[in-house]
């Protein structure tokens, strides 16, 4: 599959790793508090700025200067704007069909995909745009501040040609030169990646990773479940065709209620004919309806009680809360549960 596979509607974020052991198994990390912002401290429903995808912030359980995220400033450019870490109004990445995409991306050939097609009875392709965009952070090879266009008019890059590079560290020299807003930037070459598969990595330096601190060794949030690496064989398959009519006929899969050929299909749970953030969808980027990262996750956050409700965001950016909200999980105040395995049962009829 070419990296320019098309899709018109996009919202994506990383996949959820299912491994044994407590809260880590469902990706829920109550020690990392995205609610530690003065403007919306109580309910965590103010938009993406109140989620961990606000890369200008430092979400730590023990408090401190979370309003400026200064602890992370030695490992990334603090652009002072939420959207710029992913989107740009002009000069977007032309190598991937995602809306005004501002990040460098790795080609799909970098990834090892799920290699047991007989268990799916469907061919497994390569990640599409609504997965590759997520992987531009979550594969652990591209720095979290690796953007094409920096915010404001005060940037001072030495070499503008660097900003069209893709892949691992392709525009590090460009990132080193950002001086807008009085930001002196991190030391040259220090632009941390999220980290390798399930964590690990080093501290400050060219090979520094967020995983160096965000692991079990420090009480500031364990992000290991979101560090997917480039080997996706231990994650839910992406780029895999949904079984369609044959799968539905056998009784193993549910049929999406709305299908838009060449665009997407989705489970329209409220019957409004729109793909709402809390509804699972499949993406048709030229090869039929496929499961991608954004099928189950929305990077902007999904209110746990459904669209437009004043509830906290569902854990792990899940479109459907997979059961968190009972006594088995810490840090679940305000979380409304959709029931055990609710997300899985949207598609699977087990």
Secondary structure in CASP SS format (residue, H / E / C, confidence):
PFRMAT SS
TARGET T0000
AUTHOR 0000-0000-0000
METHOD secondary structure of the structure
MODEL  1
X C 1.00
X C 1.00
X C 1.00
X C 1.00
X C 1.00
X C 1.00
X C 1.00
X C 1.00
X C 1.00
X C 1.00
X C 1.00
X C 1.00
X C 1.00
X C 1.00
X C 1.00
X C 1.00
X C 1.00
X C 1.00
X C 1.00
X C 1.00
X C 1.00
X H 1.00
X H 1.00
X H 1.00
X H 1.00
X H 1.00
X C 1.00
X C 1.00
X C 1.00
X C 1.00
X C 1.00
X C 1.00
X C 1.00
X C 1.00
X C 1.00
X C 1.00
X C 1.00
X H 1.00
X H 1.00
X H 1.00
X C 1.00
X C 1.00
X C 1.00
X C 1.00
X C 1.00
X C 1.00
X C 1.00
X H 1.00
X H 1.00
X H 1.00
X C 1.00
X C 1.00
X C 1.00
X C 1.00
X C 1.00
X C 1.00
X C 1.00
X C 1.00
X C 1.00
X C 1.00
X C 1.00
X C 1.00
X C 1.00
X C 1.00
X C 1.00
X C 1.00
X C 1.00
X C 1.00
X C 1.00
X H 1.00
X H 1.00
X H 1.00
X C 1.00
X C 1.00
X C 1.00
X C 1.00
X C 1.00
X C 1.00
X C 1.00
X C 1.00
X C 1.00
X C 1.00
X H 1.00
X H 1.00
X H 1.00
X C 1.00
X E 1.00
X C 1.00
X C 1.00
X C 1.00
X C 1.00
X C 1.00
X C 1.00
X C 1.00
X C 1.00
X C 1.00
X C 1.00
X C 1.00
X C 1.00
X C 1.00
X E 1.00
X C 1.00
X E 1.00
X C 1.00
X C 1.00
X C 1.00
X C 1.00
X H 1.00
X H 1.00
X H 1.00
X C 1.00
X E 1.00
X C 1.00
X C 1.00
X C 1.00
X C 1.00
X H 1.00
X H 1.00
X H 1.00
X H 1.00
X C 1.00
X C 1.00
X C 1.00
X E 1.00
X C 1.00
X C 1.00
X C 1.00
X C 1.00
X H 1.00
X H 1.00
X H 1.00
X H 1.00
X H 1.00
X H 1.00
X H 1.00
X H 1.00
X H 1.00
X H 1.00
X C 1.00
X C 1.00
X C 1.00
X C 1.00
X E 1.00
X C 1.00
X C 1.00
X C 1.00
X E 1.00
X C 1.00
X C 1.00
X C 1.00
X C 1.00
X C 1.00
X C 1.00
X C 1.00
X C 1.00
X C 1.00
X C 1.00
X C 1.00
X C 1.00
X H 1.00
X H 1.00
X H 1.00
X H 1.00
X H 1.00
X C 1.00
X C 1.00
X C 1.00
X C 1.00
X C 1.00
X C 1.00
X C 1.00
X H 1.00
X H 1.00
X H 1.00
X H 1.00
X H 1.00
X C 1.00
X C 1.00
X C 1.00
X H 1.00
X H 1.00
X H 1.00
X C 1.00
X C 1.00
X C 1.00
X C 1.00
X C 1.00
X C 1.00
X C 1.00
X C 1.00
X C 1.00
X C 1.00
X E 1.00
X C 1.00
X C 1.00
X C 1.00
X C 1.00
X C 1.00
X C 1.00
X C 1.00
X C 1.00
X E 1.00
X C 1.00
X C 1.00
X C 1.00
X C 1.00
X C 1.00
X E 1.00
X E 1.00
X H 1.00
X H 1.00
X H 1.00
X C 1.00
X C 1.00
X C 1.00
X C 1.00
X C 1.00
X C 1.00
X C 1.00
X C 1.00
X C 1.00
X C 1.00
X C 1.00
X H 1.00
X H 1.00
X H 1.00
X C 1.00
X C 1.00
X C 1.00
X C 1.00
X E 1.00
X C 1.00
X C 1.00
X C 1.00
X C 1.00
X C 1.00
X C 1.00
X C 1.00
X C 1.00
X E 1.00
X E 1.00
X C 1.00
X C 1.00
X H 1.00
X H 1.00
X H 1.00
X H 1.00
X H 1.00
X H 1.00
X H 1.00
X C 1.00
X C 1.00
X E 1.00
X C 1.00
X C 1.00
X C 1.00
X C 1.00
X E 1.00
X E 1.00
X E 1.00
X C 1.00
X C 1.00
X C 1.00
X E 1.00
X E 1.00
X E 1.00
X C 1.00
X C 1.00
X C 1.00
X C 1.00
X C 1.00
X C 1.00
X C 1.00
X C 1.00
X C 1.00
X C 1.00
X C 1.00
X C 1.00
X C 1.00
X C 1.00
X E 1.00
X E 1.00
X E 1.00
X E 1.00
X C 1.00
X C 1.00
X C 1.00
X C 1.00
X E 1.00
X E 1.00
X E 1.00
X C 1.00
X H 1.00
X H 1.00
X H 1.00
X H 1.00
X E 1.00
X C 1.00
X C 1.00
X C 1.00
X C 1.00
X C 1.00
X E 1.00
X C 1.00
X C 1.00
X C 1.00
X C 1.00
X C 1.00
X C 1.00
X C 1.00
X C 1.00
X C 1.00
X E 1.00
X C 1.00
X H 1.00
X H 1.00
X H 1.00
X E 1.00
X C 1.00
X C 1.00
X C 1.00
X C 1.00
X C 1.00
X C 1.00
X C 1.00
X C 1.00
X C 1.00
X C 1.00
X C 1.00
X C 1.00
X C 1.00
X C 1.00
X C 1.00
X C 1.00
X C 1.00
X C 1.00
X C 1.00
X C 1.00
X C 1.00
X C 1.00
X C 1.00
X C 1.00
X C 1.00
X H 1.00
X H 1.00
X H 1.00
X H 1.00
X E 1.00
X C 1.00
X C 1.00
END
